[in-house]
Amino acid sequence: MATSINSWTGWRIAGWALAAILLALPAIAMQFTSEVNWGPGDFVVMGAMLLALGVALEIVFVKLDSGRVRLIAGASLLVLFLLVWAELAVGIFR
């Protein structure tokens, strides 16, 4: 193993906190505007997507040795996440 999972504690906390904040933003926005209209299913899907991204990033940072490889793998996961999000939000690939 390249890195102990405990050595990234600060970054791990920040990453998971960011995921929680991203999931909470639509709920907060729904209190102030009718433009955001998420149902329970939307929150479940986004939560599952954020969980999958977070776990995948944790695996990348623990298992891969090189900083360059970590950066490429992490960026690839982020791009994949954003593409799936865009498709689910507005059907960008139709």
WOGI-V231199 format. One record per helix or strand of 3 or more residues. SS is the DSSP state (alpha for helix, beta for strand). FROM is the first residue (numbers start at 1). TO is the last residue. Records with the same first field share a line. If there is no record, write none. Layout:
SS->FROM-TO  FROM-TO
//
This chain:
alpha->5-30  40-63  67-90
//
